[in-house]
Amino acid sequence: MVPRIAVSQAPYLRDVTQSLQRAVEQMRQAASHGADIVVFPEWFLGLNPVDVLPNRWTQRLSQSARELSIMVITGSLRALDASTGKKQQRGLVVDRNGSIAGDQAKVHFQPTEQPWFEPGIATSCIPTSWGRVVILLGLDGSDPERWEECVACNPDLVVMAHYADSPSRRTELQELAVSRSQLTDATVIFAPMMGRFSGVSYLPGALIAEHGRILSLSDGEGLLMAGDPEAPLIQLGATDIAAYPALADAPAKSLTDPKTAIGSEAERRVLIDWGALLTPDPLSSGQHLLAKAGENTRMAALAPARPGFVHELEMLLKDGAVGAFAYPGLDRLPPWSEEMLRLGEALVRRRRPLLVHTGPGRAPMRFDYPLGWDEFLQTYPSLPVILIHMGGRSPLVEEALLLAERHRNVYLETSGASLPAIQQAIQEIGPGRVLFGSGGIPDQFHLEWQKIMELESLVTVDAFQGVVNRNARRLFFRGPEAVTRLPHSREGLSVVRSPG
């Protein structure tokens, strides 16, 4: 079972009573949203009295953890070592039964802290009900030696309770958290202190990453929540290596490295290459896409489904392609051609979805009408088929909607479609068959995402999450055994209207 994590982003308060009250309230808020773990940054209890752990302040945390059945991981607290009498800064893990699972002494200090505190010795793992936890306090979070000790522990969860006083430093630490999550099997959390402390202003920017993938990212005050790590934002076709407008004639675009990018570029992507459908060797193009996807766990690749190359498609699907993409009009063939039907048969055998081009494009318009796919869909009623651009513009949008009403295995992709058309699709065929997509042009992603964000206020939360997340997740990131089994009536069609 994967824990749901909440990270506190609240400005520093000097007063310990106010800080504790706020921390308990955030624990309640996190628990009410289904969180299993709540993480606090450095100095989250302000200037708490130096005392042996546990004490009356930590006992309040333990009581709330037990009542809410939530685990608490803290940034630094001022503490007194019971055996040596040394003043230290310690991070604490309170398990969900209220017991203190363990603590970690801070090793490296700022010059202003050094006169007041004694350093810890080394980094260690804390065993908990959610696995092995490592807390890296302050400068320990970016220290290479502390990280080596962390890796040696084989942790399940790592908390970098660091801080950033500039946007560049924040980005540096966020990228460090992402890259570290690629190097281990651990979930890595960057939980920075925010607000003004000791004359310096610190910035928010909490981040939760796993396997090199950002699960959630904060840019302000509040609780950052991350749920199932298999539920990231899907950017369908956000990286088109061939740059769609010029297809095979264009060089590859220079993109921000998705392995380290922070923000929208860092989420999951489905790789496509429309230019592969014009080459005499789609197998090599498909292998290139698979190799690119293999460089980053946030990526998956679709295989080019070019008419006449069934064997090549089968090889790419066997090698890990999560589906295929097709534009038969580039070969001057209609979707109902025998060559396309053979490709559909290969996809059905592997239970993989097909992304197809509809709407004005490079091919002659007679090949771009959505209704041209009607016979193909009748032949393969269990094969999920995604119409990219939903036809693009009227009257082709209306055709795409009609096709989706008629065939329950049709999904509509939002790039290039107007916001009213997307709303209409959600209303008429339901949010379960509408997917956000950038359309394959990296430069257009932000425009497409801005459009889809306008949709958020117009539909329910559940509908919005289906469009930007769950639908593509179900189709592309669950393995062949999880592709939707589509209930269908005789001939695989849903009735649009009864004959008069």
KEGUVO-103614 format. One line per field, with one value per residue (C-alpha): x, y, z; residue in one letter. Coordinates in nm, 2 decimals, decimal comma, padded with zeros to 4 digits. Example, Ala and Ser with C-alpha at 12.3 -4.5 7.8 and 13.67 -1.06 7.14 Angstrom:
<atoms>
u <- (01,23 / 01,37)
v <- (-00,45 / -00,11)
w <- (00,78 / 00,71)
type <- (A / S)
</atoms>
This chain:
<atoms>
u <- (00,00 / 00,13 / 00,10 / -00,06 / 00,17 / 00,10 / 00,38 / 00,33 / 00,41 / 00,34 / 00,54 / 00,77 / 00,62 / 00,85 / 00,59 / 00,59 / 00,22 / 00,09 / 00,32 / 00,20 / -00,16 / -00,11 / 00,08 / -00,20 / -00,46 / -00,26 / -00,25 / -00,63 / -00,66 / -00,42 / -00,60 / -00,94 / -00,79 / -00,69 / -00,32 / -00,12 / 00,19 / 00,23 / 00,58 / 00,68 / 00,98 / 01,26 / 01,16 / 00,79 / 00,75 / 00,92 / 01,18 / 01,06 / 01,22 / 01,53 / 01,43 / 01,47 / 01,26 / 00,97 / 00,83 / 00,50 / 00,53 / 00,60 / 00,35 / 00,08 / 00,20 / 00,19 / -00,16 / -00,29 / -00,11 / -00,27 / -00,62 / -00,59 / -00,39 / -00,14 / 00,24 / 00,44 / 00,78 / 00,93 / 01,20 / 01,44 / 01,34 / 01,56 / 01,64 / 01,86 / 02,05 / 01,95 / 02,29 / 02,54 / 02,34 / 02,43 / 02,20 / 02,11 / 01,86 / 01,67 / 01,41 / 01,14 / 00,92 / 00,59 / 00,42 / 00,05 / 00,00 / 00,15 / 00,48 / 00,81 / 00,97 / 01,30 / 01,48 / 01,78 / 02,03 / 02,14 / 02,51 / 02,59 / 02,50 / 02,50 / 02,78 / 02,52 / 02,40 / 02,74 / 02,80 / 02,46 / 02,44 / 02,64 / 02,63 / 02,51 / 02,74 / 02,58 / 02,26 / 02,05 / 01,72 / 01,42 / 01,19 / 00,82 / 00,49 / 00,54 / 00,89 / 01,24 / 01,25 / 01,56 / 01,55 / 01,81 / 01,79 / 01,90 / 02,24 / 02,25 / 01,99 / 02,25 / 02,56 / 02,71 / 02,84 / 02,50 / 02,34 / 02,58 / 02,49 / 02,12 / 02,15 / 02,33 / 02,02 / 01,81 / 01,53 / 01,16 / 01,11 / 01,36 / 01,28 / 01,50 / 01,41 / 01,62 / 01,56 / 01,61 / 01,66 / 01,64 / 01,45 / 01,77 / 01,86 / 01,50 / 01,52 / 01,86 / 01,72 / 01,40 / 01,60 / 01,83 / 01,52 / 01,40 / 01,73 / 01,78 / 01,44 / 01,57 / 01,88 / 01,68 / 01,36 / 01,26 / 01,00 / 01,20 / 01,03 / 01,17 / 01,01 / 01,16 / 01,11 / 00,93 / 00,89 / 01,13 / 01,38 / 01,69 / 01,68 / 01,65 / 01,34 / 01,30 / 01,08 / 00,82 / 00,85 / 00,78 / 00,81 / 00,73 / 00,91 / 00,93 / 01,14 / 01,24 / 00,88 / 00,72 / 00,41 / 00,33 / 00,48 / 00,40 / 00,45 / 00,28 / 00,15 / -00,07 / -00,06 / 00,09 / -00,08 / 00,03 / -00,17 / -00,11 / 00,23 / 00,07 / -00,15 / 00,06 / -00,06 / -00,05 / 00,09 / -00,03 / 00,21 / 00,38 / 00,72 / 00,70 / 01,05 / 00,98 / 00,80 / 00,47 / 00,43 / 00,72 / 00,71 / 01,01 / 01,18 / 01,24 / 01,53 / 01,45 / 01,35 / 01,57 / 01,38 / 01,44 / 01,58 / 01,27 / 01,48 / 01,56 / 01,29 / 01,07 / 00,72 / 00,49 / 00,78 / 00,86 / 00,54 / 00,46 / 00,46 / 00,36 / 00,62 / 00,51 / 00,68 / 00,45 / 00,75 / 00,80 / 00,49 / 00,66 / 00,99 / 01,06 / 01,18 / 00,92 / 01,08 / 01,40 / 01,19 / 00,99 / 01,30 / 01,43 / 01,11 / 01,14 / 01,50 / 01,41 / 01,13 / 01,37 / 01,59 / 01,32 / 01,06 / 00,82 / 00,80 / 00,63 / 00,63 / 00,37 / 00,47 / 00,42 / 00,14 / 00,21 / 00,01 / 00,20 / 00,43 / 00,23 / 00,53 / 00,73 / 00,43 / 00,41 / 00,78 / 00,76 / 00,45 / 00,64 / 00,94 / 00,73 / 00,54 / 00,22 / 00,01 / 00,04 / -00,03 / -00,16 / -00,22 / -00,31 / -00,39 / -00,02 / -00,01 / -00,32 / -00,51 / -00,85 / -00,90 / -01,11 / -00,83 / -00,71 / -00,37 / -00,52 / -00,74 / -00,44 / -00,27 / -00,59 / -00,58 / -00,23 / -00,33 / -00,63 / -00,41 / -00,19 / -00,48 / -00,31 / -00,48 / -00,45 / -00,41 / -00,52 / -00,50 / -00,83 / -00,89 / -00,70 / -00,34 / -00,08 / -00,29 / -00,57 / -00,88 / -01,08 / -00,86 / -00,90 / -01,28 / -01,35 / -01,64 / -01,39 / -01,30 / -01,66 / -01,59 / -01,26 / -01,44 / -01,72 / -01,45 / -01,27 / -01,53 / -01,30 / -00,99 / -00,96 / -00,92 / -00,82 / -00,91 / -00,64 / -00,77 / -01,14 / -01,16 / -01,01 / -01,28 / -01,65 / -01,80 / -01,53 / -01,58 / -01,94 / -01,84 / -01,60 / -01,87 / -02,11 / -01,85 / -01,79 / -02,16 / -02,19 / -01,88 / -01,80 / -01,44 / -01,38 / -01,19 / -01,14 / -00,81 / -00,84 / -00,55 / -00,66 / -01,02 / -01,20 / -01,31 / -01,68 / -01,62 / -01,44 / -01,73 / -01,98 / -01,78 / -01,78 / -02,15 / -02,25 / -02,01 / -01,89 / -01,56 / -01,44 / -01,36 / -01,20 / -00,82 / -00,60 / -00,32 / -00,07 / -00,11 / 00,25 / 00,42 / 00,63 / 00,60 / 00,22 / 00,19 / 00,16 / -00,11 / -00,31 / -00,26 / -00,38 / -00,69 / -00,76 / -00,71 / -01,01 / -01,21 / -01,13 / -01,39 / -01,65 / -01,67 / -01,66 / -01,33 / -01,39 / -01,45 / -01,14 / -00,92 / -01,05 / -00,96 / -00,61 / -00,52 / -00,71 / -00,83 / -00,48 / -00,34 / -00,58 / -00,51 / -00,13 / 00,02 / -00,15 / -00,01 / -00,20 / -00,41 / -00,57 / -00,69 / -01,05 / -01,28 / -01,56 / -01,91 / -02,09 / -02,42 / -02,46 / -02,21 / -02,03 / -02,23 / -02,42 / -02,75 / -02,73 / -03,09 / -03,37 / -03,51 / -03,83)
v <- (00,00 / 00,34 / 00,62 / 00,95 / 01,23 / 01,59 / 01,86 / 02,17 / 02,50 / 02,76 / 03,07 / 03,05 / 03,16 / 03,24 / 03,16 / 02,79 / 02,78 / 02,93 / 02,71 / 02,39 / 02,49 / 02,54 / 02,22 / 02,02 / 02,19 / 02,10 / 01,74 / 01,74 / 01,90 / 01,65 / 01,36 / 01,49 / 01,47 / 01,11 / 01,17 / 00,89 / 01,10 / 01,47 / 01,63 / 01,95 / 02,18 / 02,31 / 02,52 / 02,43 / 02,48 / 02,81 / 02,86 / 02,57 / 02,54 / 02,32 / 02,00 / 01,63 / 01,44 / 01,35 / 01,66 / 01,83 / 01,98 / 01,65 / 01,47 / 01,69 / 01,58 / 01,22 / 01,25 / 01,40 / 01,14 / 00,86 / 01,02 / 01,09 / 00,77 / 00,97 / 00,96 / 01,28 / 01,36 / 01,68 / 01,92 / 02,04 / 02,09 / 02,22 / 01,93 / 01,83 / 01,50 / 01,32 / 01,13 / 01,41 / 01,73 / 01,86 / 02,10 / 01,96 / 02,01 / 01,69 / 01,58 / 01,34 / 01,07 / 01,00 / 00,69 / 00,67 / 00,50 / 00,80 / 00,64 / 00,81 / 00,58 / 00,76 / 01,09 / 01,23 / 01,48 / 01,75 / 01,72 / 02,04 / 02,39 / 02,75 / 02,96 / 03,15 / 02,81 / 02,66 / 02,83 / 02,71 / 02,34 / 02,02 / 01,82 / 01,47 / 01,19 / 01,03 / 00,97 / 00,67 / 00,51 / 00,52 / 00,21 / 00,30 / 00,14 / 00,30 / 00,17 / 00,31 / 00,69 / 00,92 / 01,29 / 01,52 / 01,84 / 02,18 / 02,16 / 01,79 / 01,77 / 01,88 / 01,73 / 01,44 / 01,24 / 01,25 / 01,14 / 00,84 / 00,74 / 00,78 / 00,55 / 00,29 / 00,27 / 00,17 / 00,40 / 00,40 / 00,77 / 01,06 / 01,40 / 01,69 / 01,95 / 02,22 / 02,58 / 02,82 / 03,20 / 03,26 / 03,11 / 02,97 / 02,79 / 02,66 / 02,52 / 02,36 / 02,18 / 02,08 / 01,93 / 01,76 / 01,59 / 01,47 / 01,33 / 01,16 / 00,99 / 00,85 / 00,70 / 00,52 / 00,33 / 00,59 / 00,87 / 01,19 / 01,50 / 01,85 / 02,03 / 02,38 / 02,63 / 02,94 / 03,29 / 03,52 / 03,37 / 03,52 / 03,81 / 03,60 / 03,54 / 03,18 / 03,07 / 02,79 / 02,52 / 02,18 / 01,89 / 01,52 / 01,29 / 00,92 / 00,74 / 01,07 / 01,17 / 01,47 / 01,37 / 01,72 / 02,06 / 02,37 / 02,74 / 02,89 / 02,86 / 02,56 / 02,19 / 02,01 / 01,68 / 01,39 / 01,07 / 00,75 / 00,79 / 00,62 / 00,92 / 01,20 / 01,46 / 01,30 / 01,51 / 01,31 / 01,36 / 01,65 / 01,54 / 01,49 / 01,43 / 01,51 / 01,85 / 01,79 / 02,08 / 01,98 / 01,61 / 01,42 / 01,72 / 01,89 / 01,83 / 01,73 / 02,01 / 02,11 / 02,06 / 02,12 / 01,79 / 01,62 / 01,43 / 01,74 / 02,00 / 02,15 / 02,23 / 02,12 / 01,98 / 01,73 / 01,53 / 01,21 / 01,21 / 00,99 / 01,01 / 01,02 / 01,10 / 01,18 / 01,18 / 00,81 / 00,75 / 00,89 / 00,69 / 00,36 / 00,22 / 00,28 / 00,01 / 00,21 / 00,52 / 00,33 / 00,19 / 00,54 / 00,64 / 00,34 / 00,43 / 00,79 / 00,66 / 00,43 / 00,72 / 00,85 / 00,67 / 00,95 / 00,87 / 00,60 / 00,56 / 00,49 / 00,28 / 00,41 / 00,21 / 00,26 / 00,06 / -00,23 / -00,26 / -00,50 / -00,71 / -00,40 / -00,28 / -00,62 / -00,61 / -00,26 / -00,36 / -00,66 / -00,44 / -00,21 / 00,04 / 00,13 / 00,17 / 00,30 / 00,61 / 00,63 / 00,87 / 00,66 / 00,96 / 01,02 / 00,70 / 00,81 / 00,52 / 00,55 / 00,41 / 00,12 / -00,01 / -00,36 / -00,25 / -00,05 / -00,33 / -00,56 / -00,31 / -00,29 / -00,67 / -00,66 / -00,40 / -00,60 / -00,90 / -00,70 / -00,50 / -00,17 / 00,16 / 00,35 / 00,73 / 00,85 / 01,19 / 01,37 / 01,72 / 01,93 / 01,82 / 01,73 / 01,47 / 01,55 / 01,64 / 01,35 / 01,13 / 01,34 / 01,32 / 01,14 / 00,95 / 00,77 / 00,56 / 00,42 / 00,09 / 00,04 / 00,09 / -00,15 / -00,41 / -00,37 / -00,26 / -00,35 / -00,15 / 00,20 / 00,46 / 00,82 / 01,09 / 01,35 / 01,71 / 01,58 / 01,67 / 02,02 / 02,25 / 02,25 / 02,05 / 01,78 / 01,83 / 01,74 / 01,43 / 01,33 / 01,37 / 01,16 / 00,89 / 00,89 / 00,86 / 00,57 / 00,38 / 00,34 / 00,26 / 00,62 / 00,87 / 01,24 / 01,42 / 01,80 / 01,96 / 02,20 / 02,18 / 02,48 / 02,50 / 02,49 / 02,17 / 02,01 / 02,10 / 01,96 / 01,64 / 01,60 / 01,66 / 01,43 / 01,13 / 01,18 / 01,28 / 00,92 / 00,94 / 01,29 / 01,32 / 01,63 / 01,64 / 01,89 / 01,76 / 01,67 / 02,01 / 02,09 / 02,47 / 02,45 / 02,27 / 02,58 / 02,72 / 02,39 / 02,36 / 02,72 / 02,64 / 02,32 / 02,51 / 02,72 / 02,40 / 02,33 / 02,59 / 02,46 / 02,09 / 01,88 / 01,79 / 01,43 / 01,52 / 01,74 / 01,47 / 01,22 / 01,45 / 01,55 / 01,23 / 00,91 / 00,84 / 00,85 / 00,67 / 00,39 / 00,36 / 00,40 / 00,33 / 00,03 / -00,25 / -00,45 / -00,64 / -00,31 / -00,16 / -00,10 / -00,39 / -00,21 / -00,34 / -00,32 / -00,42 / -00,62 / -00,51 / -00,32 / 00,00 / 00,23 / 00,35 / 00,72 / 00,75 / 00,50 / 00,49 / 00,68)
w <- (00,00 / -00,09 / 00,18 / 00,10 / 00,20 / 00,31 / 00,35 / 00,56 / 00,40 / 00,67 / 00,76 / 01,06 / 01,39 / 01,68 / 01,95 / 02,03 / 02,15 / 01,83 / 01,63 / 01,80 / 01,77 / 01,39 / 01,35 / 01,52 / 01,30 / 00,99 / 01,11 / 01,13 / 00,79 / 00,64 / 00,80 / 00,67 / 00,32 / 00,37 / 00,44 / 00,61 / 00,67 / 00,74 / 00,71 / 00,88 / 00,80 / 01,02 / 01,32 / 01,27 / 01,65 / 01,65 / 01,93 / 02,14 / 02,49 / 02,50 / 02,67 / 02,67 / 02,42 / 02,47 / 02,64 / 02,67 / 02,32 / 02,15 / 02,36 / 02,21 / 01,87 / 01,98 / 02,11 / 01,79 / 01,58 / 01,78 / 01,76 / 01,38 / 01,30 / 01,11 / 01,11 / 01,18 / 01,04 / 01,18 / 01,09 / 01,36 / 01,72 / 01,99 / 02,21 / 02,51 / 02,49 / 02,81 / 02,85 / 02,76 / 02,83 / 02,49 / 02,31 / 01,97 / 01,68 / 01,62 / 01,38 / 01,51 / 01,37 / 01,56 / 01,43 / 01,38 / 01,72 / 01,89 / 01,98 / 01,89 / 01,63 / 01,64 / 01,59 / 01,40 / 01,52 / 01,28 / 01,17 / 00,98 / 01,10 / 00,97 / 01,12 / 01,33 / 01,48 / 01,56 / 01,89 / 02,03 / 01,92 / 01,92 / 01,60 / 01,56 / 01,44 / 01,13 / 00,94 / 01,03 / 00,93 / 01,15 / 01,12 / 01,11 / 01,02 / 00,67 / 00,62 / 00,68 / 00,71 / 00,69 / 00,79 / 00,65 / 00,85 / 00,71 / 00,54 / 00,59 / 00,30 / 00,04 / 00,19 / -00,02 / 00,27 / 00,45 / 00,13 / 00,10 / 00,45 / 00,36 / 00,05 / 00,26 / 00,48 / 00,18 / 00,29 / 00,18 / 00,26 / 00,27 / 00,40 / 00,30 / 00,56 / 00,39 / 00,31 / 00,02 / 00,03 / -00,35 / -00,65 / -00,80 / -00,47 / -00,45 / -00,80 / -00,72 / -00,42 / -00,60 / -00,88 / -00,63 / -00,47 / -00,81 / -00,92 / -00,58 / -00,62 / -00,95 / -00,78 / -00,51 / -00,46 / -00,20 / -00,21 / -00,16 / 00,00 / -00,01 / 00,29 / 00,30 / 00,58 / 00,47 / 00,60 / 00,77 / 01,02 / 01,18 / 00,94 / 00,62 / 00,41 / 00,30 / 00,01 / -00,01 / -00,28 / -00,12 / -00,36 / -00,35 / -00,60 / -00,67 / -00,93 / -01,09 / -01,12 / -00,94 / -00,76 / -00,63 / -00,62 / -00,41 / -00,49 / -00,19 / 00,16 / 00,28 / 00,27 / -00,03 / -00,09 / -00,30 / -00,34 / -00,53 / -00,71 / -01,01 / -01,06 / -01,21 / -01,47 / -01,81 / -02,10 / -02,39 / -02,68 / -02,51 / -02,66 / -03,03 / -03,14 / -03,50 / -03,44 / -03,60 / -03,85 / -04,06 / -03,97 / -04,09 / -04,25 / -03,92 / -03,68 / -03,32 / -03,09 / -02,81 / -02,49 / -02,12 / -01,98 / -01,84 / -01,60 / -01,40 / -01,51 / -01,24 / -01,32 / -01,60 / -01,81 / -01,53 / -01,54 / -01,73 / -02,11 / -02,39 / -02,67 / -03,03 / -03,36 / -03,65 / -03,88 / -03,82 / -04,03 / -04,34 / -04,31 / -04,49 / -04,15 / -03,88 / -03,67 / -03,62 / -03,54 / -03,29 / -03,13 / -03,10 / -02,92 / -02,68 / -02,61 / -02,52 / -02,30 / -02,13 / -02,02 / -01,78 / -01,57 / -01,64 / -02,01 / -02,22 / -02,59 / -02,86 / -03,16 / -03,52 / -03,68 / -04,05 / -04,30 / -04,44 / -04,14 / -03,91 / -03,81 / -03,71 / -03,49 / -03,32 / -03,24 / -03,09 / -02,88 / -02,76 / -02,67 / -02,44 / -02,65 / -02,45 / -02,76 / -03,12 / -03,32 / -03,68 / -03,96 / -04,26 / -04,47 / -04,50 / -04,71 / -04,90 / -04,73 / -04,55 / -04,20 / -04,34 / -04,57 / -04,53 / -04,42 / -04,13 / -04,03 / -04,00 / -03,77 / -03,56 / -03,53 / -03,39 / -03,13 / -03,02 / -02,96 / -02,74 / -02,59 / -02,65 / -02,75 / -03,07 / -03,11 / -03,45 / -03,62 / -03,71 / -03,84 / -04,08 / -04,12 / -04,37 / -04,55 / -04,80 / -04,61 / -04,73 / -04,51 / -04,20 / -04,14 / -03,80 / -03,95 / -04,18 / -03,87 / -03,83 / -04,01 / -03,83 / -03,50 / -03,60 / -03,67 / -03,34 / -03,08 / -02,79 / -02,91 / -02,74 / -03,01 / -02,92 / -03,17 / -03,14 / -03,17 / -03,16 / -03,52 / -03,46 / -03,58 / -03,70 / -03,86 / -03,78 / -03,41 / -03,45 / -03,64 / -03,36 / -03,10 / -03,31 / -03,35 / -02,97 / -02,91 / -03,15 / -03,03 / -02,67 / -02,74 / -02,88 / -02,67 / -02,75 / -02,70 / -02,63 / -02,81 / -03,09 / -02,98 / -02,84 / -02,47 / -02,56 / -02,77 / -02,47 / -02,24 / -02,49 / -02,51 / -02,13 / -02,12 / -02,41 / -02,37 / -02,01 / -01,86 / -01,87 / -02,24 / -02,27 / -02,23 / -02,20 / -02,46 / -02,59 / -02,94 / -02,99 / -03,02 / -02,71 / -02,77 / -02,75 / -02,42 / -02,21 / -02,43 / -02,42 / -02,04 / -01,99 / -02,19 / -01,99 / -01,66 / -01,76 / -01,77 / -01,40 / -01,28 / -01,52 / -01,43 / -01,12 / -00,95 / -01,04 / -01,41 / -01,43 / -01,27 / -01,53 / -01,82 / -01,70 / -01,52 / -01,48 / -01,83 / -01,99 / -01,68 / -01,74 / -02,11 / -02,11 / -01,77 / -01,63 / -01,85 / -02,11 / -01,86 / -01,74 / -02,07 / -02,03 / -02,12 / -02,30 / -02,26 / -02,59 / -02,75 / -03,07 / -03,33 / -03,06 / -03,11 / -02,88 / -03,03 / -03,12 / -03,23 / -03,31 / -03,66 / -03,70)
type <- (M / V / P / R / I / A / V / S / Q / A / P / Y / L / R / D / V / T / Q / S / L / Q / R / A / V / E / Q / M / R / Q / A / A / S / H / G / A / D / I / V / V / F / P / E / W / F / L / G / L / N / P / V / D / V / L / P / N / R / W / T / Q / R / L / S / Q / S / A / R / E / L / S / I / M / V / I / T / G / S / L / R / A / L / D / A / S / T / G / K / K / Q / Q / R / G / L / V / V / D / R / N / G / S / I / A / G / D / Q / A / K / V / H / F / Q / P / T / E / Q / P / W / F / E / P / G / I / A / T / S / C / I / P / T / S / W / G / R / V / V / I / L / L / G / L / D / G / S / D / P / E / R / W / E / E / C / V / A / C / N / P / D / L / V / V / M / A / H / Y / A / D / S / P / S / R / R / T / E / L / Q / E / L / A / V / S / R / S / Q / L / T / D / A / T / V / I / F / A / P / M / M / G / R / F / S / G / V / S / Y / L / P / G / A / L / I / A / E / H / G / R / I / L / S / L / S / D / G / E / G / L / L / M / A / G / D / P / E / A / P / L / I / Q / L / G / A / T / D / I / A / A / Y / P / A / L / A / D / A / P / A / K / S / L / T / D / P / K / T / A / I / G / S / E / A / E / R / R / V / L / I / D / W / G / A / L / L / T / P / D / P / L / S / S / G / Q / H / L / L / A / K / A / G / E / N / T / R / M / A / A / L / A / P / A / R / P / G / F / V / H / E / L / E / M / L / L / K / D / G / A / V / G / A / F / A / Y / P / G / L / D / R / L / P / P / W / S / E / E / M / L / R / L / G / E / A / L / V / R / R / R / R / P / L / L / V / H / T / G / P / G / R / A / P / M / R / F / D / Y / P / L / G / W / D / E / F / L / Q / T / Y / P / S / L / P / V / I / L / I / H / M / G / G / R / S / P / L / V / E / E / A / L / L / L / A / E / R / H / R / N / V / Y / L / E / T / S / G / A / S / L / P / A / I / Q / Q / A / I / Q / E / I / G / P / G / R / V / L / F / G / S / G / G / I / P / D / Q / F / H / L / E / W / Q / K / I / M / E / L / E / S / L / V / T / V / D / A / F / Q / G / V / V / N / R / N / A / R / R / L / F / F / R / G / P / E / A / V / T / R / L / P / H / S / R / E / G / L / S / V / V / R / S / P / G)
</atoms>
